[in-house]
């Protein structure tokens, strides 16, 4: 992934994605853990709707997303677009602990594409 358009494409084509705005990369390994906060927005799943919602999220969370360790995560589920600020940790135990500290319901294993319920 090289830019925000690729991020949107990945959400549409794959159902979700993680993207680092500060360095223009997408993690390929590790465990994505949402930090506190996030958004859940009903959408019609059109590209325009998803792009607009992401731009609004970035405008609100721009400072957090400018930090090199933070990513924007997004996924579509049952007509809703979920967005969050996340970090990616290499160790499962650390990711589970961070997820629990941040009151998350799950973390995401980037290596195999599976959600891990907490």
Buried (B, 14 or more C-beta within 10 A) or exposed (E): BEEBEBBBBBBBEEEBBBBBBEEEEBBEEBBBBBBEEBBEBEBEEEEEBBBEBBEEBBEEBEEBBEEEEBBBBBBBEEEEBBBBBBBBBEEEEBBBBBBEEBEBEEBBBBEEEEEBEB
